[in-house]
Amino acid sequence: MGAPVAAHLKDLGHDIAGFDLADGDDLLDVAAVRRAADGCAAVVHAAAIPHDTAGTPEAIMSVNVLGTWHVLLAAESAGAGRVVHFSSAQVFGTAAGERLPDYLPLDDAHPRRATRAYGISKCLSEDLCERFTAGTGVPTVALRPVWVWDPGMYGRIAERWRADPAAEWTPFWELGAFVDVRDVAAAVERALTVPLAGHHRALLAAADIAASRPSLDSAARLAPGVPVRDPGAYGDDPWRALTDCSAAERVLGWRPRYTWAGRGGR
């Protein structure tokens, strides 16, 4: 995700100072993180062990939590005016079959119920950002993307479902939620440029669901008993997302552009 975001910011004319494990950089080396941030007007923190399957719980906590703290210290040392941190919708504990949400659509006010190392690490990282802002006054934005898709993903998902229709909801269902990486890059752009104070957390998801059945039908089948708030909103838009990104719209002025319907769905 870091590469598409960096490319988008470069296209907008920003100078980018990268920090990447692929280049031998290490988030756990606080001095190296500070050197990389020196002279930066803002910091975008996308580095992490990205999933529970990508590392041991010990490594995930070390890199994702302590690494975030190192980034925040480096931002303060550099005099950066803003930090944009990549959190995750996994803070809610509703991804990869962990549990069903308390209600739909899932929104930023939903309790954070993560019980696995990756989701917990993102909860702790969000809290570090909030406390950092309280202590320094530097605004922080914790972006919470759902499943991030590159442009080729629409076709791959559609082909997978044609080959095995049950793959849409097994081994688990993700509320039909996804977000295009180009929309994620646009959210970072907004998070860096809009007038902002304080600490903010914002879900990022497409405006519709990736699914073969409309939203309320899918929810009734796959999340029975989970209440749907304002079900009437799905009357005019039956494929409306089961995630609510109104915080991103309110705080950042962000709206997703890319949809399942428009890019390879129904």
C-alpha positions in Angstrom: 0.0 0.0 0.0 2.9 2.4 0.7 4.1 2.3 -2.9 0.8 3.4 -4.5 0.3 6.1 -1.9 3.8 7.4 -2.4 3.3 7.4 -6.2 0.1 9.4 -5.8 1.7 12.0 -3.6 4.7 12.3 -6.0 2.2 12.9 -8.8 0.8 15.8 -6.8 4.2 17.3 -6.5 5.2 16.2 -3.0 8.8 15.3 -2.2 8.9 11.8 -0.6 11.5 10.5 1.8 10.9 6.8 1.9 11.6 4.3 4.7 11.1 0.7 3.7 12.1 -2.7 5.0 12.8 -3.7 1.3 15.7 -1.1 1.4 17.0 -2.4 4.7 15.2 0.1 6.9 14.0 -1.0 10.3 11.2 0.6 12.3 12.8 -0.7 15.5 15.9 1.5 14.9 14.7 4.7 16.3 17.7 6.7 15.2 17.2 5.6 11.6 13.5 6.5 11.8 14.5 10.0 13.1 17.0 10.4 10.3 14.4 9.5 7.7 11.9 12.0 9.1 14.3 14.9 9.5 13.1 17.8 7.4 9.7 16.3 6.6 6.7 18.6 6.9 4.4 15.6 7.5 4.7 11.9 8.1 2.7 9.1 6.6 3.1 5.8 8.5 2.1 2.8 6.5 4.8 0.4 7.7 3.7 -2.7 9.7 3.5 -6.4 9.8 0.2 -6.4 7.9 -1.6 -9.5 9.1 -1.7 -12.1 11.8 -0.4 -14.7 9.3 2.6 -12.5 8.4 4.5 -12.7 11.7 4.5 -14.0 15.2 2.4 -12.2 17.8 5.6 -11.0 19.5 6.9 -9.6 16.2 3.6 -8.0 15.3 3.4 -6.2 18.7 7.0 -5.1 18.5 7.0 -3.7 14.9 3.5 -2.3 14.9 3.3 -0.8 18.3 6.9 0.1 19.2 7.5 1.0 15.5 4.6 3.4 15.6 6.0 5.0 18.8 9.3 5.5 17.0 7.5 7.2 14.1 5.7 9.5 16.4 9.0 10.4 18.2 10.6 11.0 14.9 7.8 13.3 13.7 8.1 15.3 16.9 11.8 15.6 16.5 11.5 16.7 12.9 8.8 19.3 13.8 6.4 17.6 11.4 3.0 19.3 11.3 0.9 16.2 10.9 1.0 12.4 11.1 -1.2 10.1 9.0 -1.2 6.6 10.4 -2.5 3.5 8.8 -4.6 1.6 11.3 -7.1 -1.0 10.1 -10.8 -1.9 10.3 -9.5 -5.0 12.2 -9.6 -2.9 15.4 -13.3 -3.8 15.6 -12.6 -7.5 15.8 -15.1 -8.3 13.0 -12.6 -9.4 10.3 -11.6 -12.9 9.2 -14.5 -14.5 11.1 -13.4 -13.1 14.5 -17.0 -12.1 15.4 -20.0 -10.3 14.0 -20.5 -6.6 14.5 -22.8 -5.3 17.2 -24.8 -3.5 14.4 -24.8 -2.6 10.8 -23.6 -0.6 9.1 -20.3 -0.8 10.9 -19.0 2.7 11.8 -16.2 4.4 13.6 -18.2 4.5 16.8 -18.4 0.7 17.0 -16.5 -0.7 20.0 -13.0 -2.0 19.3 -13.2 -5.7 20.1 -10.0 -7.1 18.5 -8.6 -10.1 20.2 -5.9 -11.1 17.8 -2.4 -9.7 17.8 -2.7 -7.6 14.6 -6.0 -6.0 15.5 -4.8 -5.3 19.1 -1.6 -3.8 17.7 -3.7 -1.4 15.7 -5.8 -0.5 18.7 -2.7 0.3 20.7 -1.2 2.3 17.8 -4.4 4.4 17.5 -4.2 5.2 21.2 -0.5 6.1 20.9 -1.4 8.6 18.2 -4.2 10.1 20.3 -1.9 10.5 23.3 0.8 11.9 21.1 -1.6 14.6 19.8 -2.7 15.4 23.3 0.9 15.9 24.4 2.3 17.7 21.4 -0.7 19.3 19.7 0.4 17.7 16.4 -2.7 16.5 14.5 -2.9 12.8 13.8 -5.3 10.8 11.5 -5.7 7.1 11.9 -7.1 5.7 8.7 -9.0 2.5 9.0 -9.2 0.8 5.6 -11.1 -2.4 5.0 -9.8 -4.9 2.5 -7.6 -2.9 0.1 -7.9 -3.8 -3.6 -5.7 -2.9 -6.5 -7.4 -2.3 -9.9 -6.9 -5.9 -11.0 -8.6 -7.3 -7.9 -12.1 -6.8 -9.3 -11.6 -9.2 -12.1 -9.8 -11.8 -9.9 -12.6 -11.8 -7.3 -15.3 -12.1 -10.0 -13.4 -15.0 -11.6 -13.0 -16.7 -8.2 -16.7 -16.4 -7.5 -17.6 -17.8 -10.9 -15.4 -20.8 -10.2 -16.7 -21.3 -6.7 -19.7 -19.2 -5.7 -19.3 -20.1 -2.0 -16.0 -18.3 -2.0 -18.0 -15.1 -1.6 -18.7 -15.9 2.0 -16.5 -18.8 3.0 -14.4 -19.4 5.0 -15.7 -16.0 6.3 -17.7 -13.0 5.2 -16.2 -9.5 5.3 -19.5 -7.6 5.0 -18.8 -7.3 1.3 -16.5 -4.5 2.2 -13.5 -3.4 0.2 -11.7 -0.2 -0.7 -9.8 0.7 -3.9 -6.1 1.5 -3.3 -6.6 4.7 -5.4 -9.3 5.8 -3.0 -6.9 5.1 -0.1 -4.3 7.3 -1.7 -6.8 10.0 -2.1 -7.7 9.8 1.6 -4.1 10.2 2.5 -3.9 13.3 0.2 -6.9 14.7 2.1 -5.5 13.8 5.5 -2.4 15.7 4.7 -4.0 18.9 3.3 -7.3 19.7 4.9 -7.4 22.1 7.9 -7.2 19.8 10.9 -6.7 19.8 14.7 -6.7 17.0 17.2 -6.8 13.2 16.6 -9.2 11.5 14.2 -10.1 8.0 13.2 -11.8 7.2 9.9 -13.0 4.0 8.2 -12.3 3.8 4.5 -14.5 1.6 2.3 -16.2 1.6 -1.1 -19.8 3.0 -1.3 -21.2 -0.4 -2.3 -20.7 -4.0 -1.4 -18.9 -6.6 -3.5 -21.6 -9.3 -3.5 -24.0 -11.3 -5.6 -27.0 -10.3 -3.4 -28.1 -6.9 -2.2 -26.9 -5.7 1.2 -29.9 -6.4 3.4 -30.3 -9.9 1.8 -26.6 -10.6 2.4 -26.8 -9.3 6.0 -29.9 -11.4 6.8 -28.3 -14.5 5.5 -24.8 -14.1 6.8 -25.3 -12.0 10.0 -28.7 -13.0 11.3 -29.7 -11.2 14.4 -27.4 -8.3 13.8 -29.6 -5.1 13.8 -29.4 -2.8 10.7 -29.7 0.8 11.6 -31.8 2.9 9.1 -32.7 0.0 6.9 -34.8 2.4 4.8 -31.6 3.8 3.4 -31.1 0.6 1.5 -34.5 1.1 -0.3 -33.1 3.6 -2.7 -29.7 1.9 -2.9 -30.0 -1.8 -2.3 -26.3 -2.4 -2.7 -25.2 0.4 -0.3 -22.2 -0.5 1.8 -22.6 -2.1 5.2 -19.8 0.1 6.4 -20.3 3.8 7.3 -17.5 6.1 6.2 -19.2 9.4 7.3 -16.3 10.2 9.6 -13.9 10.3 6.7 -16.4 12.5 4.7 -17.0 14.8 7.7 -13.4 15.2 8.8 -11.5 14.8 5.5 -14.0 15.6 2.8 -13.3 12.2 1.4 -15.7 10.1 -0.6 -14.8 6.8 -2.4 -14.9 6.9 -6.2 -14.4 3.2 -7.2 -17.2 0.7 -6.8 -17.9 -3.0 -7.4 -20.7 -2.1 -9.7 -18.6 0.3 -11.8 -15.4 -1.6 -11.9 -16.2 -5.3 -12.5 -19.2 -6.3 -10.5 -22.9 -6.8 -11.4 
